[in-house]
Amino acid sequence: MDICFADRKLEKECNDARLLLRRHGERRAKLLKGRLAVLAAATCLADIGPPYRGPMRCHELTGDRAGQLSIDLDHPYRLIFSPNHDPIPERDAGGLDWSRVNAIRILEIADTHE
């Protein structure tokens, strides 16, 4: 999977182990590094998405976050990203075609329940 970041600050944070540890603590930093490794190793989003409901719990968001996806970190924090395609790959019946998403943009690490 091709991964890019919303901005250079987030990219540096996610790729610098010491900075990640300082900003997020040991548990979240470890989870985040693991999630990014799984994403990087995936051929497409379908490799880690539904019906997979394991510890990553990758899923589409709704409401004001429609078009974004979320992967669990430590509760309540999530890794938020979006497909990095123009146009966004959709199924004939509508909705995101996870099998054609092979590039993503990491948007933020956030508590989406605030």
DACOR-V524974 format. One line per field, one symbol per residue. ss: DSSP state (2 for helix, 1 for strand, 0 for the rest). phi: phi as a letter, one per 30 degrees, with the letter a starting at -180 (. if undefined). A space follows every 10 residues. Layout:
BEGIN
ss=???
phi=???
END
This chain:
BEGIN
ss=0111100222 2222202222 2222222222 2222222222 2000222000 0000000011 0022200111 1100001111 1110000001 0000010222 0011111111 1000
phi=.dbbbdaddd ddedcceddd dddbiddddd dddddddddd dddadddbce ddbdddhdad cbidcejcbb bdccecdbcc bbdcbbdddb dedjjdcedc dbbbcdcacb cdcd
END
